[in-house]
């Protein structure tokens, strides 16, 4: 292999590297992004230091659905990212009473919780283009009970997968 071939190989490698970097940045900005769970507010389903992959593209095509785990920017501090569960969506009436969450008058089945939901809230109608979110660790979660409804445009995306640590890898439902 002569010098010209070596330079050409290095140039081709660098071009490939630059294209891969640009594509990766595009994917991270508009399609998917990795986030690290920082707090205990989603225990037992998400633990501090879990790393999740978030689909940032999904809400361009459809509205959020109850039960989805989302990364959001709280209305009180849009510089931060929180991860919570959507409990009620636009047009639904949400209430917390007698240690249970009710949506449209029906008790929400929440088999993913370890503890019941203390306190009282509502009833309140979720406004158009907004959601009501709660952490799964209801005793240790700053959520819609504290900062109110979350506008759809504050949703970063849907958490779809825990990818780290390896022993906790699984799809979120």
DSSP file (Angstrom, degrees, kcal/mol; ACC not computed):
  #  RESIDUE AA STRUCTURE BP1 BP2  ACC     N-H-->O    O-->H-N    N-H-->O    O-->H-N    TCO  KAPPA ALPHA  PHI   PSI    X-CA   Y-CA   Z-CA
    1    1 A X              0   0    0      0, 0.0     2,-0.1     0, 0.0     0, 0.0   0.000 360.0 360.0 360.0 127.1    0.0    0.0    0.0
    2    2 A X     >  -     0   0    0      1,-0.1     4,-2.1     4,-0.0     5,-0.2  -0.327 360.0 -97.7 -90.5 176.8    1.5    3.3   -1.0
    3    3 A X  H  > S+     0   0    0      1,-0.2     4,-2.7     2,-0.2     5,-0.2   0.874 121.7  55.0 -62.2 -40.5    1.2    6.7    0.7
    4    4 A X  H  > S+     0   0    0      1,-0.2     4,-2.3     2,-0.2    -1,-0.2   0.919 109.6  46.5 -62.2 -44.0   -1.6    7.8   -1.6
    5    5 A X  H  > S+     0   0    0      2,-0.2     4,-2.4     1,-0.2    -1,-0.2   0.881 112.0  51.6 -65.0 -38.6   -3.7    4.8   -0.8
    6    6 A X  H  X S+     0   0    0     -4,-2.1     4,-2.5     2,-0.2    -2,-0.2   0.933 110.9  47.0 -64.6 -45.9   -3.1    5.2    2.9
    7    7 A X  H  X S+     0   0    0     -4,-2.7     4,-2.9     1,-0.2    -2,-0.2   0.912 112.0  51.1 -61.7 -42.2   -4.1    8.9    2.8
    8    8 A X  H  X S+     0   0    0     -4,-2.3     4,-2.7    -5,-0.2    -1,-0.2   0.911 110.1  49.4 -62.7 -41.8   -7.3    8.0    0.8
    9    9 A X  H  X S+     0   0    0     -4,-2.4     4,-2.3     2,-0.2    -2,-0.2   0.911 112.5  47.4 -62.9 -43.1   -8.1    5.3    3.4
   10   10 A X  H  X S+     0   0    0     -4,-2.5     4,-2.5     2,-0.2    -2,-0.2   0.919 112.4  49.7 -65.2 -42.8   -7.7    7.7    6.3
   11   11 A X  H  X S+     0   0    0     -4,-2.9     4,-2.5     2,-0.2    -2,-0.2   0.917 111.3  48.7 -61.9 -44.1   -9.8   10.4    4.5
   12   12 A X  H  X S+     0   0    0     -4,-2.7     4,-2.3     2,-0.2    -1,-0.2   0.897 111.6  50.3 -62.2 -40.9  -12.6    7.8    3.8
   13   13 A X  H  X S+     0   0    0     -4,-2.3     4,-2.4     2,-0.2    -2,-0.2   0.925 111.1  48.0 -62.9 -44.7  -12.5    6.8    7.4
   14   14 A X  H  X S+     0   0    0     -4,-2.5     4,-2.5     2,-0.2    -2,-0.2   0.893 110.4  51.8 -65.4 -39.6  -12.7   10.4    8.6
   15   15 A X  H  X S+     0   0    0     -4,-2.5     4,-2.5     2,-0.2    -1,-0.2   0.929 111.0  48.2 -60.3 -45.1  -15.6   11.1    6.2
   16   16 A X  H  X S+     0   0    0     -4,-2.3     4,-2.5     1,-0.2    -2,-0.2   0.901 111.1  50.8 -62.0 -41.8  -17.5    8.1    7.6
   17   17 A X  H  X S+     0   0    0     -4,-2.4     4,-2.3     2,-0.2    -2,-0.2   0.912 110.9  47.9 -63.0 -43.9  -16.8    9.2   11.1
   18   18 A X  H  X S+     0   0    0     -4,-2.5     4,-2.6     2,-0.2    -2,-0.2   0.923 112.6  48.4 -64.3 -45.2  -18.1   12.7   10.5
   19   19 A X  H  X S+     0   0    0     -4,-2.5     4,-2.6     1,-0.2     5,-0.2   0.919 112.0  49.7 -61.4 -43.9  -21.3   11.4    8.8
   20   20 A X  H  X S+     0   0    0     -4,-2.5     4,-2.4     1,-0.2    -1,-0.2   0.899 111.4  49.4 -61.9 -40.9  -21.9    8.9   11.6
   21   21 A X  H  X S+     0   0    0     -4,-2.3     4,-2.4     2,-0.2    -2,-0.2   0.926 111.6  47.9 -64.2 -45.6  -21.4   11.8   14.2
   22   22 A X  H  X S+     0   0    0     -4,-2.6     4,-2.3     2,-0.2    -2,-0.2   0.916 113.2  48.1 -63.3 -43.3  -23.8   14.1   12.3
   23   23 A X  H  X S+     0   0    0     -4,-2.6     4,-2.5     2,-0.2    -1,-0.2   0.911 110.7  51.4 -63.2 -41.9  -26.4   11.3   12.0
   24   24 A X  H  X S+     0   0    0     -4,-2.4     4,-2.5     1,-0.2    -2,-0.2   0.907 110.0  49.6 -62.3 -41.4  -26.1   10.4   15.7
   25   25 A X  H  X S+     0   0    0     -4,-2.4     4,-2.3     2,-0.2    -1,-0.2   0.912 110.1  51.0 -63.8 -42.0  -26.6   14.1   16.6
   26   26 A X  H  X S+     0   0    0     -4,-2.3     4,-2.4     2,-0.2     5,-0.5   0.924 111.3  47.8 -60.0 -45.3  -29.7   14.3   14.4
   27   27 A X  H  X>S+     0   0    0     -4,-2.5     5,-2.7     1,-0.2     4,-2.2   0.927 113.1  47.9 -62.6 -44.8  -31.1   11.1   16.1
   28   28 A X  H  <5S+     0   0    0     -4,-2.5    -1,-0.2     1,-0.2    -2,-0.2   0.856 115.4  45.1 -66.3 -34.1  -30.4   12.5   19.6
   29   29 A X  H  <5S+     0   0    0     -4,-2.3    -2,-0.2    -5,-0.2    -1,-0.2   0.892 132.4  11.6 -76.7 -39.7  -31.9   15.9   18.8
   30   30 A X  H  <5S+     0   0    0     -4,-2.4    -3,-0.2    -5,-0.2    -2,-0.2   0.679 131.0  28.9-117.8 -19.7  -35.1   14.8   17.1
   31   31 A X  T  <5S-     0   0    0     -4,-2.2    25,-2.4    -5,-0.5    26,-1.1   0.846 115.4  -3.8-112.4 -56.9  -35.8   11.1   17.4
   32   32 A X  E   < -A   55   0A   0     -5,-2.7    -1,-0.4    23,-0.3     2,-0.3  -0.969  52.5-175.2-143.3 154.7  -34.4    9.5   20.6
   33   33 A X  E     -A   54   0A   0     21,-1.9    21,-3.0    -2,-0.3     2,-0.4  -0.995  23.5-123.7-151.1 147.7  -32.3   10.6   23.6
   34   34 A X  E     -A   53   0A   0     -2,-0.3     2,-0.3    19,-0.2    19,-0.2  -0.744  28.8-176.6 -92.0 139.4  -30.8    8.9   26.6
   35   35 A X  E     -A   52   0A   0     17,-2.7    17,-3.0    -2,-0.4     2,-0.5  -0.975  19.2-137.3-133.0 148.9  -31.7   10.1   30.1
   36   36 A X  E     -A   51   0A   0     -2,-0.3     2,-0.4    15,-0.2    15,-0.2  -0.915  23.1-123.9-106.0 132.6  -30.5    9.1   33.5
   37   37 A X        +     0   0    0     13,-3.1    12,-3.2    -2,-0.5    13,-0.1  -0.599  31.1 177.9 -72.6 128.3  -33.0    8.8   36.4
   38   38 A X        +     0   0    0     -2,-0.4    -1,-0.2    10,-0.2     2,-0.2   0.728  52.8  47.3-104.5 -28.8  -31.9   11.1   39.2
   39   39 A X  S    S-     0   0    0      8,-0.1     3,-0.3    44,-0.1   102,-0.0  -0.470  74.6-118.6-115.2 179.5  -34.5   10.8   41.9
   40   40 A X  S >  S+     0   0    0      1,-0.2     3,-1.5    -2,-0.2   100,-0.1   0.270  80.1 107.4 -97.7   8.0  -36.5    8.1   43.8
   41   41 A X  T 3  S+     0   0    0      1,-0.3    96,-2.7    95,-0.1    95,-0.2   0.624  79.3  45.8 -70.3 -12.9  -39.9    9.4   42.5
   42   42 A X  T >> S+     0   0    0     -3,-0.3     4,-1.8     4,-0.3     3,-1.2   0.260  89.9 166.9-113.3  11.6  -40.5    6.5   40.2
   43   43 A X  T <4  +     0   0    0     -3,-1.5    71,-0.2     1,-0.3    95,-0.1  -0.381  55.3  24.4 -62.5 147.6  -39.6    3.6   42.5
   44   44 A X  T 34 S+     0   0    0     69,-0.1    -1,-0.3    93,-0.1     3,-0.1  -0.989 129.2  43.4 -88.9   0.2  -40.0    0.6   42.3
   45   45 A X  T <4 S+     0   0    0     -3,-1.2     2,-0.4     1,-0.2    -2,-0.2   0.855 124.0  25.8 -80.0 -35.5  -40.2    0.8   38.5
   46   46 A X  S  < S-     0   0    0     -4,-1.8    -4,-0.3    -6,-0.1     2,-0.3  -0.999  75.8-160.3-128.0 132.9  -37.3    3.2   37.8
   47   47 A X    >   -     0   0    0     -2,-0.4     3,-2.3    -3,-0.1   -10,-0.3  -0.758  35.0 -83.2-110.4 155.3  -34.4    3.5   40.2
   48   48 A X  T 3  S+     0   0    0     -2,-0.3   -10,-0.2     1,-0.3     3,-0.1  -0.320 118.0  23.2 -54.3 138.6  -31.8    6.3   40.6
   49   49 A X  T 3  S+     0   0    0    -12,-3.2    -1,-0.3     1,-0.3   -11,-0.1   0.308  86.8 135.7  81.0  -4.2  -29.0    5.8   38.0
   50   50 A X    <   -     0   0    0     -3,-2.3   -13,-3.1   -13,-0.1     2,-0.5  -0.474  48.7-141.6 -62.0 144.8  -31.2    3.8   35.6
   51   51 A X  E     -AB  36 164A   0    113,-2.7   112,-2.6   -15,-0.2   113,-1.2  -0.959  19.7-168.8-113.8 129.9  -30.6    5.0   32.1
   52   52 A X  E     -AB  35 162A   0    -17,-3.0   -17,-2.7    -2,-0.5     2,-0.5  -0.871  20.5-132.3-120.5 149.1  -33.6    5.1   29.8
   53   53 A X  E     -AB  34 161A   0    108,-2.6   107,-2.8    -2,-0.3   108,-1.1  -0.873  25.8-155.8 -97.8 130.3  -34.1    5.7   26.1
   54   54 A X  E     -AB  33 159A   0    -21,-3.0   -21,-1.9    -2,-0.5     2,-0.9  -0.923  13.0-138.7-115.2 127.9  -36.7    8.3   25.3
   55   55 A X  E     +AB  32 158A   0    103,-3.1   103,-1.9    -2,-0.5     4,-0.3  -0.752  23.3 177.5 -82.6 105.7  -38.7    8.4   22.1
   56   56 A X  S    S+     0   0    0    -25,-2.4   -24,-0.2    -2,-0.9    -1,-0.2   0.558  72.7  59.4 -85.5  -9.3  -38.8   12.2   21.4
   57   57 A X  S >  S+     0   0    0    -26,-1.1     3,-1.8     1,-0.1     4,-0.4   0.717  80.7  82.6 -92.4 -25.1  -40.6   11.8   18.0
   58   58 A X  G >> S+     0   0    0      1,-0.3     3,-1.7   -27,-0.3     4,-1.3   0.822  84.6  56.2 -58.0 -41.2  -43.8   10.0   19.2
   59   59 A X  G 34 S+     0   0    0     -4,-0.3    -1,-0.3     1,-0.3    -2,-0.1   0.449  92.7  70.6 -80.5   3.2  -45.8   13.0   20.3
   60   60 A X  G <4 S+     0   0    0     -3,-1.8    -1,-0.3     1,-0.1    -2,-0.2   0.670 110.6  33.5 -80.2 -19.1  -45.4   14.7   16.9
   61   61 A X  T <4 S+     0   0    0     -3,-1.7     2,-0.3    -4,-0.4    -2,-0.2   0.647 129.1  10.7-110.3 -21.7  -47.8   12.0   15.6
   62   62 A X  S  < S-     0   0    0     -4,-1.3    -1,-0.3     3,-0.0     2,-0.1  -0.972  75.8 -99.5-153.1 165.1  -50.1   11.3   18.5
   63   63 A X        -     0   0    0     -2,-0.3    -3,-0.1     1,-0.1    26,-0.0  -0.465  51.4 -87.3 -84.1 159.9  -51.2   12.7   21.9
   64   64 A X        -     0   0    0     -2,-0.1     2,-0.4    -5,-0.1    -1,-0.1  -0.278  42.5-141.6 -63.4 153.7  -49.9   11.2   25.1
   65   65 A X    >   -     0   0    0     -3,-0.1     3,-1.8    24,-0.1    21,-0.3  -0.907  23.3 -97.1-119.4 146.8  -51.8    8.2   26.6
   66   66 A X  T 3  S+     0   0    0     -2,-0.4    21,-0.2     1,-0.2     3,-0.1  -0.338 109.2  31.6 -59.0 139.5  -52.6    7.4   30.2
   67   67 A X  T 3  S+     0   0    0     19,-3.8    -1,-0.2     1,-0.3     2,-0.1   0.135  86.9 127.2  98.0 -18.7  -50.1    5.0   31.7
   68   68 A X    <   -     0   0    0     -3,-1.8    18,-3.1    18,-0.1     2,-0.5  -0.444  58.6-130.9 -73.4 144.4  -47.1    6.1   29.6
   69   69 A X  E     -C   85   0A   0     90,-0.4    90,-2.7    16,-0.2     2,-0.3  -0.857  36.1-176.4 -93.6 126.2  -43.9    7.0   31.4
   70   70 A X  E     -CD  84 158A   0     14,-3.1    14,-2.4    -2,-0.5     2,-0.5  -0.891  30.9-133.4-127.6 151.6  -42.7   10.4   30.1
   71   71 A X  E     +CD  83 157A   0     86,-2.5    85,-2.4    -2,-0.3    86,-1.5  -0.902  42.1 171.2 -96.4 133.5  -39.8   12.7   30.4
   72   72 A X  E     -CD  82 155A   0     10,-2.8    10,-3.0    -2,-0.5     2,-0.6  -0.917  40.4-122.2-141.0 162.6  -41.1   16.3   30.9
   73   73 A X        -     0   0    0     81,-2.3     5,-0.2    -2,-0.3     8,-0.2  -0.950  40.2-126.3-104.2 113.2  -40.1   19.8   31.7
   74   74 A X    >   -     0   0    0     -2,-0.6     3,-1.4     3,-0.4     6,-0.2  -0.314  13.3-125.3 -62.7 142.3  -42.1   20.8   34.8
   75   75 A X  T 3  S+     0   0    0      1,-0.3     3,-0.4    74,-0.1    -1,-0.1   0.779 109.7  55.7 -58.2 -26.8  -44.0   24.1   34.3
   76   76 A X  T 3  S+     0   0    0      1,-0.2    -1,-0.3    72,-0.1     2,-0.1   0.695 125.9  15.4 -81.1 -18.9  -42.4   25.6   37.4
   77   77 A X    X   +     0   0    0     -3,-1.4     3,-2.1     3,-0.1    -3,-0.4  -0.511  62.2 178.8-155.1  79.0  -38.8   25.0   36.2
   78   78 A X  T 3  S+     0   0    0     -3,-0.4    -3,-0.1     1,-0.3    -2,-0.0   0.531  76.6  74.2 -64.4  -4.6  -38.4   24.2   32.4
   79   79 A X  T 3  S+     0   0    0     -5,-0.1    -1,-0.3    -6,-0.0     2,-0.2   0.623  91.5  69.2 -80.5 -11.5  -34.7   23.9   32.8
   80   80 A X  S <  S-     0   0    0     -3,-2.1     2,-0.4    -6,-0.2    -6,-0.2  -0.640  73.1-137.5-105.0 161.5  -35.1   20.6   34.5
   81   81 A X        -     0   0    0     -2,-0.2     2,-0.3    -8,-0.2    -8,-0.2  -0.983  20.5-175.7-117.7 129.5  -36.2   17.1   33.3
   82   82 A X  E     -C   72   0A   0    -10,-3.0   -10,-2.8    -2,-0.4     2,-0.5  -0.856  16.9-143.5-116.0 156.6  -38.5   15.0   35.3
   83   83 A X  E     +C   71   0A   0     -2,-0.3     2,-0.3   -12,-0.2   -12,-0.2  -0.990  36.1 147.6-121.7 125.5  -39.7   11.5   34.6
   84   84 A X  E     -C   70   0A   0    -14,-2.4   -14,-3.1    -2,-0.5     2,-0.4  -0.862  45.4-101.0-145.8 173.0  -43.3   10.6   35.6
   85   85 A X  E     -CE  69 134A   0     49,-2.7    49,-2.3    -2,-0.3     2,-0.5  -0.891  31.9-123.8-104.4 133.1  -46.3    8.6   34.6
   86   86 A X  E     + E   0 133A   0    -18,-3.1   -19,-3.8    -2,-0.4    47,-0.2  -0.647  34.1 171.3 -73.2 123.5  -49.2   10.1   32.7
   87   87 A X  E     +     0   0A   0     45,-3.0     2,-0.3    -2,-0.5    46,-0.2   0.760  63.9  13.1-104.0 -36.0  -52.3    9.4   34.8
   88   88 A X  E     - E   0 132A   0     44,-1.6    44,-2.7   -23,-0.1    -1,-0.4  -0.995  65.5-157.7-144.9 148.3  -54.9   11.5   33.0
   89   89 A X  E >   - E   0 131A   0     -2,-0.3     3,-2.3    42,-0.2    37,-0.3  -0.622  47.3 -44.7-119.3 177.0  -55.1   13.3   29.6
   90   90 A X  T 3  S+     0   0    0     40,-0.6    -1,-0.2     1,-0.3    37,-0.2  -0.070 124.7  16.2 -44.7 131.2  -57.0   16.1   28.1
   91   91 A X  T 3  S+     0   0    0     35,-2.8     2,-0.3     1,-0.3    -1,-0.3   0.355  97.4 117.2  86.6  -6.2  -60.7   16.0   28.9
   92   92 A X    <   -     0   0    0     -3,-2.3    34,-3.1    35,-0.1     2,-0.5  -0.691  61.1-131.7 -95.3 150.4  -60.5   13.5   31.7
   93   93 A X  E     -H  125   0B   0     -2,-0.3    11,-3.3    32,-0.2    12,-0.4  -0.883  24.8-165.1-100.9 126.1  -61.5   14.3   35.3
   94   94 A X  E     +HI 124 103B   0     30,-2.9    30,-2.1    -2,-0.5    29,-0.5  -0.893  12.5 168.2-115.7 142.0  -58.9   13.3   37.9
   95   95 A X  E     -HI 122 102B   0      7,-2.3     7,-3.6    -2,-0.4     2,-0.5  -0.993  21.3-154.4-149.3 144.4  -59.3   13.0   41.7
   96   96 A X  E     +HI 121 101B   0     25,-2.6    25,-2.3    -2,-0.3     2,-0.3  -0.987  35.2 141.5-119.6 120.9  -57.3   11.6   44.5
   97   97 A X  E >   + I   0 100B   0      3,-2.2     3,-1.7    -2,-0.5    23,-0.1  -0.986  58.1  13.6-155.7 151.6  -59.3   10.5   47.6
   98   98 A X  T 3  S-     0   0    0     -2,-0.3    20,-0.1     1,-0.3     3,-0.1   0.861 128.6 -58.3  49.8  43.2  -59.2    7.7   50.1
   99   99 A X  T 3  S+     0   0    0     20,-0.5    18,-1.3    18,-0.2     2,-0.3   0.669 117.7  97.8  66.4  20.6  -55.7    6.7   49.0
  100  100 A X  E <   -I   97   0B   0     -3,-1.7    -3,-2.2    16,-0.2     2,-0.4  -0.963  68.9-126.3-137.4 155.0  -56.7    6.0   45.4
  101  101 A X  E     -I   96   0B   0      7,-0.3     7,-3.5    -2,-0.3     2,-0.4  -0.861  24.6-163.3 -99.3 133.5  -56.6    7.9   42.1
  102  102 A X  E     -IJ  95 107B   0     -7,-3.6    -7,-2.3    -2,-0.4     2,-0.5  -0.965   6.8-168.4-119.1 133.2  -59.9    8.2   40.2
  103  103 A X  E >  S-IJ  94 106B   0      3,-2.7     3,-1.7    -2,-0.4    -9,-0.2  -0.986  81.0 -12.6-121.5 121.6  -60.1    9.1   36.5
  104  104 A X  T 3  S-     0   0    0    -11,-3.3    -1,-0.1    -2,-0.5   -10,-0.1   0.859 130.9 -55.0  53.5  38.8  -63.6   10.0   35.3
  105  105 A X  T 3  S+     0   0    0    -12,-0.4     2,-0.4     1,-0.2    -1,-0.3   0.372 115.7 112.0  82.5  -4.9  -65.0    8.6   38.5
  106  106 A X  E <  S-J  103   0B   0     -3,-1.7    -3,-2.7     1,-0.0    -1,-0.2  -0.861  74.0-113.4-106.0 135.5  -63.4    5.2   38.2
  107  107 A X  E     -J  102   0B   0     -2,-0.4     2,-0.5    -5,-0.2    -5,-0.3  -0.458  33.9-123.3 -65.1 131.2  -60.6    4.0   40.5
  108  108 A X        -     0   0    0     -7,-3.5     2,-0.6    -2,-0.2    -7,-0.3  -0.638  17.1-130.3 -78.2 122.9  -57.4    3.7   38.5
  109  109 A X        +     0   0    0     -2,-0.5     2,-0.3     1,-0.1     3,-0.1  -0.650  31.4 177.1 -73.5 117.8  -55.9    0.1   38.8
  110  110 A X    >   +     0   0    0     -2,-0.6     3,-1.8     1,-0.1    -1,-0.1  -0.555  16.1 158.5-125.7  67.1  -52.3    0.8   39.7
  111  111 A X  T 3   +     0   0    0     -2,-0.3    -1,-0.1     1,-0.3    -2,-0.0   0.614  69.4  70.9 -64.3 -12.7  -50.6   -2.6   40.2
  112  112 A X  T 3  S+     0   0    0     -3,-0.1    -1,-0.3     2,-0.0     2,-0.3   0.498  82.8  92.2 -83.0  -4.8  -47.2   -1.0   39.6
  113  113 A X    <   -     0   0    0     -3,-1.8   -69,-0.1     1,-0.1    24,-0.1  -0.639  54.4-165.0 -93.3 148.6  -47.3    0.9   43.0
  114  114 A X  S    S+     0   0    0     22,-0.4     2,-0.3    -2,-0.3    -1,-0.1   0.709  80.9  32.7 -93.1 -29.2  -46.0   -0.4   46.3
  115  115 A X  S    S-     0   0    0     21,-0.4    23,-0.2     1,-0.0    -1,-0.1  -0.877  86.4-107.6-127.4 158.3  -47.9    2.2   48.3
  116  116 A X        -     0   0    0     -2,-0.3     2,-0.8     1,-0.1   -16,-0.2  -0.266  41.8 -95.6 -77.7 171.0  -51.2    3.9   48.0
  117  117 A X        -     0   0    0    -18,-1.3   -18,-0.2   -20,-0.1     2,-0.1  -0.800  42.1-156.2 -93.9 109.5  -51.6    7.5   47.1
  118  118 A X        +     0   0    0     -2,-0.8     2,-0.0   -19,-0.1    -3,-0.0  -0.393  49.3  33.4 -81.4 161.2  -52.0    9.7   50.2
  119  119 A X  S    S-     0   0    0     -2,-0.1   -20,-0.5     2,-0.0     2,-0.4  -0.190  81.2 -82.5  90.5 179.1  -53.7   13.1   50.3
  120  120 A X        +     0   0    0    -23,-0.1     2,-0.3   -22,-0.1   -23,-0.2  -0.937  39.5 170.7-126.0 146.6  -56.5   14.6   48.5
  121  121 A X  E     -H   96   0B   0    -25,-2.3   -25,-2.6    -2,-0.4     3,-0.1  -0.969  32.5 -67.6-154.2 140.2  -56.7   16.3   45.1
  122  122 A X  E     -H   95   0B   0     -2,-0.3   -27,-0.2     1,-0.2     2,-0.2  -0.166  20.4-127.0  73.1-160.9  -59.5   17.5   42.8
  123  123 A X  E     +     0   0B   0    -29,-0.5     2,-0.3   -21,-0.1    -1,-0.2   0.364  61.3 159.8 -72.6 148.3  -61.7   16.6   41.2
  124  124 A X  E     -H   94   0B   0    -30,-2.1   -30,-2.9    -2,-0.2     2,-0.4  -0.998  39.0-126.7-144.3 140.7  -60.2   18.6   38.4
  125  125 A X  E     -H   93   0B   0     -2,-0.3     2,-0.5   -32,-0.2   -32,-0.2  -0.742  27.7-123.5 -87.4 129.8  -60.7   18.4   34.6
  126  126 A X        -     0   0    0    -34,-3.1   -35,-2.8    -2,-0.4   -34,-0.1  -0.623  33.6-126.0 -73.1 121.8  -57.5   18.1   32.6
  127  127 A X    >   -     0   0    0     -2,-0.5     3,-1.2   -37,-0.2   -35,-0.1  -0.142  36.5 -75.6 -65.4 163.8  -57.4   21.0   30.1
  128  128 A X  T 3  S+     0   0    0      1,-0.2    -1,-0.1   -38,-0.2     3,-0.1  -0.317 117.3  13.0 -57.9 139.5  -57.0   20.6   26.4
  129  129 A X  T 3  S+     0   0    0      1,-0.2    23,-3.0    -3,-0.1    24,-0.3   0.782 110.6  99.0  62.9  31.4  -53.4   19.8   25.3
  130  130 A X  E <   - F   0 151A   0     -3,-1.2   -40,-0.6    21,-0.3     2,-0.3  -0.931  54.0-152.9-139.2 164.8  -52.3   19.1   28.9
  131  131 A X  E     -EF  89 150A   0     19,-2.1    19,-2.9    -2,-0.3     2,-0.5  -0.918  15.0-131.2-134.4 161.3  -51.7   16.0   31.0
  132  132 A X  E     -E   88   0A   0    -44,-2.7   -45,-3.0    -2,-0.3   -44,-1.6  -0.974  31.7-170.4-112.5 124.4  -51.7   15.1   34.7
  133  133 A X  E     -E   86   0A   0     -2,-0.5    11,-2.2    15,-0.3    12,-0.3  -0.882  11.0-176.8-121.1 148.8  -48.6   13.2   35.9
  134  134 A X  E     -E   85   0A   0    -49,-2.3   -49,-2.7    -2,-0.3     2,-0.2  -0.979  26.9-119.4-136.2 150.2  -47.7   11.4   39.1
  135  135 A X        -     0   0    0     -2,-0.3   -93,-0.2   -51,-0.2     3,-0.1  -0.568  23.5-126.3 -79.7 154.8  -44.5    9.6   40.2
  136  136 A X  S    S+     0   0    0    -95,-0.2     2,-1.1     1,-0.2   -22,-0.4   0.750 107.6  63.4 -74.3 -23.0  -44.9    5.9   41.0
  137  137 A X  S >  S-     0   0    0    -96,-2.7     3,-2.5     1,-0.2    -1,-0.2  -0.700  74.6-178.4 -97.4  78.4  -43.3    6.6   44.5
  138  138 A X  G >  S+     0   0    0     -2,-1.1     3,-0.6     1,-0.3    -1,-0.2   0.698  73.5  57.4 -60.7 -24.7  -46.2    8.8   45.5
  139  139 A X  G 3  S+     0   0    0      1,-0.2    -1,-0.3    -3,-0.1   -98,-0.1   0.611 116.5  35.1 -79.6 -10.5  -44.8    9.6   49.0
  140  140 A X  G <  S+     0   0    0     -3,-2.5     2,-0.4   -99,-0.1    -1,-0.2  -0.381  94.1 106.2-139.8  56.4  -41.6   11.0   47.4
  141  141 A X    <   -     0   0    0     -3,-0.6     2,-0.8    -6,-0.1    -6,-0.1  -0.972  52.5-151.9-145.1 125.8  -42.6   12.7   44.1
  142  142 A X        +     0   0    0     -2,-0.4     2,-0.2     3,-0.1  -101,-0.0  -0.869  51.7 132.1 -90.5 112.6  -42.9   16.3   43.0
  143  143 A X  S >> S-     0   0    0     -2,-0.8     4,-2.4    -5,-0.1     3,-2.4  -0.532  71.6 -44.3-143.4-157.4  -45.6   15.9   40.3
  144  144 A X  H 3> S+     0   0    0    -11,-2.2     4,-1.6     1,-0.3   -10,-0.1   0.734 125.6  67.1 -59.8 -21.8  -48.9   17.4   39.1
  145  145 A X  H 34 S+     0   0    0    -12,-0.3    -1,-0.3     2,-0.2     4,-0.1   0.823 114.9  29.6 -64.7 -28.1  -50.1   17.6   42.7
  146  146 A X  H <4 S+     0   0    0     -3,-2.4    -2,-0.2     2,-0.1    -1,-0.1   0.839 135.8  24.1 -97.4 -42.8  -47.3   20.2   43.2
  147  147 A X  H  < S-     0   0    0     -4,-2.4    -3,-0.2     1,-0.3    -2,-0.2   0.389  99.0-132.4-112.1   4.1  -46.9   21.9   39.9
  148  148 A X     <  -     0   0    0     -4,-1.6   -15,-0.3    -5,-0.4    -1,-0.3  -0.281  54.2  -8.8  83.9-166.8  -50.3   21.3   38.2
  149  149 A X        -     0   0    0    -17,-0.1     2,-0.5    -4,-0.1   -17,-0.2  -0.288  65.0-131.1 -67.9 152.6  -51.1   20.1   34.7
  150  150 A X  E     -F  131   0A   0    -19,-2.9   -19,-2.1   -76,-0.1   -76,-0.1  -0.929  17.5-126.5-110.3 121.4  -48.3   19.8   32.2
  151  151 A X  E >   -F  130   0A   0     -2,-0.5     3,-2.4   -21,-0.2     4,-0.3  -0.367  22.5-119.9 -62.3 143.2  -48.7   21.3   28.7
  152  152 A X  G >  S+     0   0    0    -23,-3.0     3,-1.8     1,-0.3    -1,-0.1   0.838 113.0  62.6 -53.4 -35.0  -48.1   18.8   25.9
  153  153 A X  G 3  S+     0   0    0    -24,-0.3    -1,-0.3     1,-0.3    -2,-0.1   0.628  94.6  62.4 -70.7 -10.3  -45.3   20.9   24.6
  154  154 A X  G <  S+     0   0    0     -3,-2.4   -81,-2.3   -82,-0.0     2,-0.6   0.501  80.1 102.8 -86.9  -5.4  -43.4   20.4   27.9
  155  155 A X  E <   - D   0  72A   0     -3,-1.8   -83,-0.3    -4,-0.3     3,-0.1  -0.687  52.0-170.2 -81.7 122.4  -43.2   16.6   27.2
  156  156 A X  E     -     0   0A   0    -85,-2.4     2,-0.3    -2,-0.6   -84,-0.2   0.885  57.6 -72.1 -76.1 -40.8  -39.8   15.7   26.0
  157  157 A X  E     - D   0  71A   0    -86,-1.5   -86,-2.5   -99,-0.1     2,-0.5  -0.962  52.8 -62.7 166.5 179.7  -40.9   12.2   25.0
  158  158 A X  E     -BD  55  70A   0   -103,-1.9  -103,-3.1    -2,-0.3     2,-0.5  -0.791  42.1-128.7 -94.7 129.1  -42.0    8.7   26.1
  159  159 A X  E     +B   54   0A   0    -90,-2.7   -90,-0.4    -2,-0.5  -105,-0.2  -0.654  36.1 167.3 -74.0 124.5  -39.5    6.6   28.0
  160  160 A X  E     +     0   0A   0   -107,-2.8    12,-1.8    -2,-0.5     2,-0.3   0.617  52.2  21.8-116.2 -17.0  -39.5    3.2   26.2
  161  161 A X  E     -BG  53 171A   0   -108,-1.1  -108,-2.6    10,-0.3     2,-0.6  -0.974  52.6-141.1-158.4 133.9  -36.5    1.2   27.5
  162  162 A X  E     +BG  52 170A   0      8,-2.8     8,-1.4    -2,-0.3  -110,-0.2  -0.896  28.7 170.6 -88.7 122.3  -34.2    0.9   30.5
  163  163 A X  E     +     0   0A   0   -112,-2.6     2,-0.3    -2,-0.6     6,-0.2   0.502  44.0  82.5-112.8  -6.3  -30.9    0.1   28.9
  164  164 A X  E    S+B   51   0A   0   -113,-1.2  -113,-2.7     4,-0.1    -1,-0.3  -0.970  73.2  35.6-153.7 139.4  -28.5    0.4   31.9
  165  165 A X  S >  S-     0   0    0     -2,-0.3     3,-2.4  -115,-0.2     4,-0.3   0.527  82.3-131.1 -74.8 159.5  -27.6   -1.2   34.2
  166  166 A X  G >  S+     0   0    0      1,-0.3     3,-1.2     2,-0.2    -2,-0.1   0.804 103.3  58.5 -54.2 -35.5  -27.5   -4.5   32.3
  167  167 A X  G 3  S+     0   0    0      1,-0.2    -1,-0.3     3,-0.0    -3,-0.0   0.631 109.0  46.2 -72.5 -10.4  -29.4   -6.5   34.9
  168  168 A X  G <  S+     0   0    0     -3,-2.4    -1,-0.2     2,-0.0    -2,-0.2   0.312  77.6 136.0-111.2   7.4  -32.4   -4.1   34.6
  169  169 A X    <   +     0   0    0     -3,-1.2     2,-0.3    -4,-0.3    -6,-0.2  -0.379  28.4 126.3 -60.7 122.6  -32.6   -3.9   30.8
  170  170 A X  E     -G  162   0A   0     -8,-1.4    -8,-2.8    -2,-0.2     2,-0.3  -0.951  61.3 -94.3-169.8 159.9  -36.3   -4.1   29.7
  171  171 A X  E     -G  161   0A   0     -2,-0.3     2,-0.3   -10,-0.2   -10,-0.3  -0.594  40.7-128.6 -77.4 137.9  -39.0   -2.4   27.7
  172  172 A X              0   0    0    -12,-1.8    -1,-0.0    -2,-0.3  -103,-0.0  -0.709 360.0 360.0 -88.5 138.4  -41.2    0.0   29.7
  173  173 A X              0   0    0     -2,-0.3    -1,-0.1  -105,-0.1   -13,-0.1   0.339 360.0 360.0-123.1 360.0  -44.9   -0.5   29.4
